Amino acid sequence: MRNHYTLIAFAIVSTLATNATAQGGRGRRNVDPSSVKLDAMTFAQKTFDSEAIDAAVNYGVYLPTDYDAEKNKGTKYPLVIWLHGMFEDHLRFHGRGGAPVLDATIKEGKLPPCVFICPDGGRTSMYVNRKDKRYEDLVTKDLLAHVEKTYRVSTRREDRAILGVSMGGMAALRIAFQNPELFGAVGVHSAAILPEDPNNLPDRMKGAAKQFGLVEVFGDPIEQEPWEKANPLCIAKTLKPETLKGLRVYFDAGTEDRYGFATGNESLHAVLDDKGIEHTWRLIEGGGHSWGAGFQDQTLPHSFAMVGEMFRQAEAKKSGLDGLGGAVDGTGDGKAPSQPDGGK
């Protein structure tokens, strides 16, 4: 059954398809940030000190264009954190077509004005805590603390979302599953959902374990315990539905993903479905992996729509308008269905 997020997203995908390509999109890796035209948001590169990795960390920040306007001095905005993929950094979202999609979604009112943060999480860190560097703590502790201190953001769970792609998608799911009090929504694309047993890794990844950072993070040979602690599929099997109550979960993957991640994502869908944990799963027929496959046009509108709905409902509740059902969010119940859209 076609879900509400899909209906919202279809209304804007057609206006985004050429926009992302024309403004720093496909096939471009090194883009001058100022060359990406934005109307609803401003973009800047910033740095903060992270105790977790004992280093200065770069990040990109998008703010509403009227963030500094006198009328908004007391406004606290919803927060979105975006986790990049392997071999990427804090500029990848901006230079590969994510920024125009974000801007268009906000202009069309599908996503309310928000603070959108893209931290540099390390090229092959897997966003995992290890002895020398604690990359998960970089996100869940240091980054959140810095953002709350530096920007006018809400600290309410329902006003915060974590999104990501590939390696960052894997981390976003793990962080949301293990810290459900921090975020009200998690949305990921081409997430690196790996086999429960590292011996069952796809041949392409086995042959490049060092290149992909798996040896550095999980040992050589890969150790089962840290592998399971980092793997959303393994974590999902231990979850109790009540633990994630209220968490909105969205994930998608393409049938032609070059790493075969669709298989792991389908397994995650099966586990969550079996446990009765609400989520939205989309298998994209013919879809590839990440930026080069054009996922910014095919899938970002869906996760943004999901997050936008949560933010609007949170604002309506805060304003005393909850209970109006479809008059507020267009659905009547606001729940994300667990059945995939296009997955069967």
N, C-alpha and C positions, 0 to 999 in steps of 0.2 A: 504494500500500500504506500502510495506516495506521501511522504511526511511533510509537515508544515515548513521545515527549513528548506526543503527542495522547492516548494512552491514559491517561497520568497526569493530564493536564489535564482530560479529560472527567469524571474522578472528583470534581473539586472545582468545576467551573464552576457546577453547579446550586446550590451553597451560597453562591456569590458574587454571583449575578445581582441579588438584591434588596439585598444588603449594601452594595455600592458606591453604589447610588442613595440609600439611606437615610442614608449617612454621608458627606455632602459630595460626592456624585457628580454625575450629569448635570445640566446646566443651571445649575450654580452656579460662579461664577468667583471670588468673594471670600468665602472661608470662614474663620471664626475657627479657627485651627489647633487650639485646645483643644477645639473642638466635635466633632472627629473622634475617635471612641472607638477606642483600640487596646489590645489585650490582650498580644500577644507582643512588641511594640516600644514604645519611647518615641520622641517626636519633639521636636526643638529646632531653632531657627534660630540660625545662627552666621555669623561673618564671618572672612575671612582676607585678607591683602594679596597681590595678584598683581603680580609684576614684569612679567609678559607684557603686561598691559593698563594698568599703572601706576594701579591703583585697588583699593579695598577691594571684595571680592566676597562677596555673601551666598550661603549655601547651607543646605539643610535636611539634617539628619542623623537617621537612624533607628538606634537601638541596641537590642540585646536587653534585655528588662526586667531581666534579672539580670546585665547587663554589669558592674556594680560590686560584685557579690557576691564575698565573700572566696574562694569556691571557684573563681572564674573570673579571679582576678588575673593568672594566667600564661597565660590563653587568648588566642591570636591568631585573630581571626575572618576569614572570607572577606570580600571587598569587592565591592560592586556600585556602579557609577556610572550614574546616570540623566541623560541629556541631554534637556532639554525642547524643545518645538517653537517655531516662530516666534510672536512677540508674547507669549511666555510668560515665566515666571521660575521661581525655585527653589521656589515654593509651588504651582505648578500641579498637580504630581503629587499633592500632599497634598489639595488642595481639590477636585479633579475626579474623585475615586474611585479613584486608584491606591493610596492608603495602606490602605484596608480590604482590597483584594485582596492586597496584600503581607502584611498582618497575618494574614489567613486562611490564606494559603499556608504561612506559617511555622507557624502553630498546627497545621495538619494534617500537618506534617512533610514537605511536598513541597519546601520550601526550607529548608535548615538556618539556624540563627541566623547573622546576618551584620551587617556595617556597610553601610548603604545611604545613599548620598550623592546629593543633588540640587543641583548648583551652578547659579547664575544665569549663563548663558552669553551674555546680551545678546539683545535682542528680535529683531534681524534679522542677527546676526553670521555666520550659517552656520557658526560655529565655525571660521572660516578665519583663517590668519595673513596679516596685511597690514602695510603699513609702520607705521601708527600703533598698531594694536592686534593682538596675536597671540593670538587666541581659542583656537586649537588648543593652543598652548603653555600657555594657562591651564589646560586639562584635563590634558594629558599630562605637564606638568612641575610647575607651581605647585600645582595641586590635589592631585596624587598625593603630592608632597613634604609638603604640609601634613597630609594625612590620615595618612600614615605616621608623622609626628612627633607627631600629636595623639591618635590612636586606636590601639588594639592590633589591627592588621590584618596579615594575612599578606602577604608580598611575592612569594610564589610565583605564577607565571603562572596555574596551574590553580586558584588561589584568588581570581582576579580576573575580573570580567565587566564589560562596558560595554553599556548598553542605551539606547534612545532612541525618540522618536516624531517623525515628520515631519522638520523641519529637524534635530532631534537624532538621528533615525534615520540620516539621510544622513551626519552627522558621525561617529556611532558606527561605521558601516561603514568610512568612510574611515580613521579612526584605527586600527581593528582590522586593516585590510588593510595599512596602511603601518607599523604598529608591532606586529607579531604577537607580539613578545616581552613586551609589556606585559599582554595580556589573553588568557585561555584561551577566552573565549566572547564572542560579540556577538549581541545579539538586538534586532530593531527592528520597529516597527509603523508603517504608513502612511508609510514613509520617502520623502523627497523625492528619488527617483531620477529625475533629469532627462535629457532627450535629450543625446546626445553633442555635437550641434551646437545652440548656443543659439538659432539661427534657427528651430529646430523646436519651440521652447517652445509650450505650449498658449496659445491666445489670451488666456485669463483671466490668465495670468501675464505675458504680453507687455505687456498693457495696464496692469499694476500693477507693473512692474519696479522703479520707485522705491519704491513702498509696501512691497514685499517685500524691499527692501534689496539687490536684485541689482545695481543701478547702483553703489551705494556699495561693494560688495564686488568686483565684476567689471569695472567700468568702463562707460562709455556712449559708443559701443555696447559690449556685452559682449565682452571679449577672450577669445579661444579658449584661450590657454595657462593662465591662472589658472582658467578654467572647467573644463578637463580635469583639472587638479591637484586640484580639490575634488570632482569627480564620481565616486562609487563605480563607476559603470558603465564609465567610461573607465579607471579604475585597475584594475578587474577584468580588463580585456583585456590588461594588461601583466603580470599575476601568473603566477608559476610555482607549480604545486601544492605543491612541496616547501617553498615559502616560508611557506605557511599550515598546515603539518603540525601537527595537534593542535588547531587552532582550530575551535571549534564555532560554526557560523553558522546563525542562524534569522532569517527575515524573513517578513512577511505584509502583505497589502494587500487592500482591498475592491474589488469590481467597480464599486461606486458611489462611489468616492472622488471628491470634487468637484473635485479638481485633476488627476484622471486618472493618479495615481501608480501605479496597478496596471500600466499599460503598461510603465513603466520598471522596475518590480520584476520583471515577467515577463522582460524583456530581460536583467536581471542573472542571473536563474535560468538562462536559456539559456546565457549566457557561462560561468557557473560549472560548469554541467552539461557543457558541451563540453570544458572543461579538466579535468574529473574532480575538481573541488574539492568535497569533501563539504559539504553544507548541507541545511537543511530550509526549504522554501518552501511557503507556504499562500496560495492565492487564496480569499478569503472571498466566496462568492456573496451579493450583496445588501449587502455590508459597505460602510460609508461611511468618512469620514476622521476619525481621531483621537477625541478625547474626546466630542464631541457625538454621535457615531455609536455610542457605547457600546462602543468597542473595549476598554475596561478589563475588561469582562466576557467579551468574545469571544476576546481574544487574549493578554492579560497572563498568564493561567495557563500558556500554552504556553511563553513565553520564560522564565518563572520556573521551570517544570519542567525545562527544558533546563539552566538554570544550576544548579538544585538537584542534578541528576544529576551534573554535573561536580564540584561541591563534595563530594558524598558519595564519589565515586570517588577524589578527591584525598585525602580523609581516610582512606579505606580503604587506599590505597597507603601513606600516611604511617604508618599503624598496622600495616602488614605484612599486610593482608588482601587485597591485590590478588591476582588469580588465581582468586578464588572466583566470578568471572563473575556469573551471574544471582543468586547468593546475596547479592551486594553491591548490584547496581543493578537487578536485575530484567530485564536484557536479554541478558546473555551476552557481548556485545561492546562495548556502550556507544557505538557509532558512530552518528552522525546520518546518516540516509539522504539521498541527494540528490534523491529523487523527491518532488514536491509532494504534500501531503495536501489533496485537494479542489481541486487546481489544474487538473485536466483533466476 
